[in-house]
Amino acid sequence: MNLSRRGLLGGVGAGLALHGSPLLATGGGARRFRVLRAGDDIGEQSVEIRAGADGALQVAVDVDLRVRILGITAYRYTMRNRETWKRGRLISMDSRTDDDGDDDYVKAKAVGDKLEIDGSVFQGSVPGDAVSTTYWSKEFLNRKTWINSQTGVPIEVTAAHLGAGRVDAPSGPIATERWNVKGANLDVILHYAAAEWVSVEFDAGGEPAIYIPTEIGSDFAQLWDGSQ
């Protein structure tokens, strides 16, 4: 996800184990985050994945953010994104976003060796190995084309390894590897613990924002490998 195009939001370590979950045994799992902007809690994001018998992954991304000033809501952002992946390829995406009253959407479908996109800002085809701006697999770093999951705009990215990092989660500090991913209207720092996505940092209207994991109940890397 690329927060946000129009509004305010531009744009396994010590103390934490990646615990197995009953969901994983039935082919899926969940990951949940609190979103902090300048240290203030502004909302949450969840990522849930279900694996089918055919190896297809059903990914649900829900985002709910609200910025308050003096107790009054100054900005709201919601996203509901549903994706299907198979053998490391994005098969379909259906995403709807309310960016403080501005509506955006993305519908994408794999056709041959391309991904056909109908979005609120971009309509056209992109390479079939393109990924979305949902960050949930470290394998995304090996792909050159990312799709803005709010508007459908394709982004040609570069990924640079920044070295060791740390995320101070409620359960304790998480030792991570930091990667800076850049492209048109995209500049984020992604944190991975081993192969697991655990955080993202970005500029939110001139203030630093970060995702803090509150639940890591499944091994997303294992789910990705199982779909290959």
N, C-alpha and C positions, 0 to 999 in steps of 0.2 A: 504494500500500500504506500502511496505517496501522499502524505498529508502536507498541505492541501493546496489545491491549485489556485483558489480564489481568496480564501479566508485567512484567518489569523495563523493557522498552522501551516506555513509554507512548506512548504516542503516535505570436565566437570570437576568444579573446583572445591576447595575446602569449604565445609559448611553446607554443601548441597550435593545430594546424590540424585541421579536420574532414576527415580524409583520405578519399578515395574508396576503396572496397573492392571486390574481386571479387564479394563477396556482393551488393553493390548492383546490379551489372550483371545478375545473375540474379534480381533482385527481392527483396532483403532485406539485413539487416545485423544487427550486434550491438553492444551497449554493456555494459561491465562496470565495476563499482565495488568498492572496498574500503570497509568501514564502520568508522568510528572513533568510539569513545565515550571522552570525556575523554582523547583522544589515543592510546588503545589500540586496536589492530586487533582487531575482534570478528567479522569475517566478510566475506561478499561478497554481491553481488546482480548478476544478469545480466538483460538484456532483449534478446531476439532477435525480429526481425520478418521475416516472409516475405510477399511480395506475390504473389497469384495472378493469372492472366490476366484474371479477372473484376473485378480491382481490390480484392478482399477482402484484408485484412491479418490474418495469423495471428501473434499476439503471445504469446510465452512469457516469463514472469517467474519466475525461480528465486531464492530467498533462503535463505541458510544462515548463521546467526549463533550464536556461542557466547561467553558471558561466563565468564571464569575468575577465580577468586579464590584466590591462593596455589597456582596450578597445578591447582585443582580446578574442574570445570565447575559453575558455579552457576546457569546459565540457558542454555537452548537454544531456538532458534526456526527453523523451516523453513516455507517456503511454496512451493507449486507452483501457478502460476496460468496458465491458458490462455484467451486471449480471441480473438474474431473481430470485426473492424471492417470496415464498408463505408460509403462515402460519408459519413464523419465520424460514423457511428453505431455504438454498441456492439451487436453482433448477438447475441453469446453470451459467457458467462464460466463457467469451471469451475475453482474455486479450492479448494485444500485446505491447511490450516495446522495445524502442531503447535506450539502456543504453550506450551513447557515442560511438555508432557504433556496440555494441554487441546486438544482437537480442534475446529476451526472449519471451516466450508465455505461456499461461495457457488456456486449455480447460477443463471444468469440467461439469459433468452431474450427477444429482441424479438418482441412480438406486437402487430400493428397499430401504433398510435402510442404504445405503452407498452413498458416493459421489465419483464417479470415476474421477480421475484426469489424464490428459495427459499434462505434462508441460515440459519446456525446461530442467529442472533439476530433476523433480520427476514425475514418472508414477506409479500409484497404486490407492488404495482405502483408504478412511478415513471415520471416523464416519459421519453419515448423518446430525448431528447437527453442523458440522464445519462451521466456518464463514471466511470471507476474511479479509485481512489487509487493509480494507477501513474505519473502525472506525466509520461509520456514525450513528450507533445505540448503545446506552449505553447498550442494552441487550447483546451485544457482550462480555461484561465483565463476563457474566455468562457462557460462553462457554470455554471449555478447549483446543480445537483444533482450531487453526487459520491457514489459507492457505495463504502463500506468494503469493500475486496477481501478482507478476512479474514472478516467477519461478515455482509455484505450490508446493513448499516444505511445508509439514505440520509442524506446530510449536506447541509444547505443552507449554502453557503459564500459568503464574501466574499473578494475578492482585492484587495490594496492594493499598489501599486508602491512599493518602498522605495528605488529609485535604484540606483546603480552598486555592484557588489560584486566579489569576487575569490575564486577557489578555487585553493589552492596544490596543484596536481596534481604527480605525479612528473615529468611531462614539462615542467613549468614553470607559471607562474601563468596562470590563465584569467580574463580580464575578463568580467564577467557583469552581467545585470540581476537584481535581487532582488525577489521577490514574496512577500508574506506572505498565506497562505491560511488562513482560520479558519472553523471550524464546530464543532458539538458534538463534543467529544473529538478535535478536529483543530486543530493549530496548527503549521504548518510554514513554513519559508522555502525557496522554490524558486529555484534559479539557472538562468537560461537565457543561453546565448551565442548572439546572434542569435536564431533560433527553436529552438535546440537545447537540450534539457534536459541539464544537466551536473552537477547536485548538488541535494541537499536537506539542510536542517538541521532538527533537532527536539530536544526534550527527551527524554532516555532515562533514566528513573528518577532525575531530579534532576541528571543530567550531560549536557553538550552532546554531541550526536552529529552526524556529517556524513558524506555519501557523497563519496568521492574517486574520480573517474573514472580508470581504468587503461587502458581501451580505448574509443576512440570511432572505430569503423570504418565508419560509415555516416551518411548524412544522413536522420534520422528525419522532418524537416520535408518533405523531398522525397517520402518514402514516403507521408506523410499526404496531401499534395497530389495524389499520383497515384491515391489511392483516391476522390477526390471525383467 
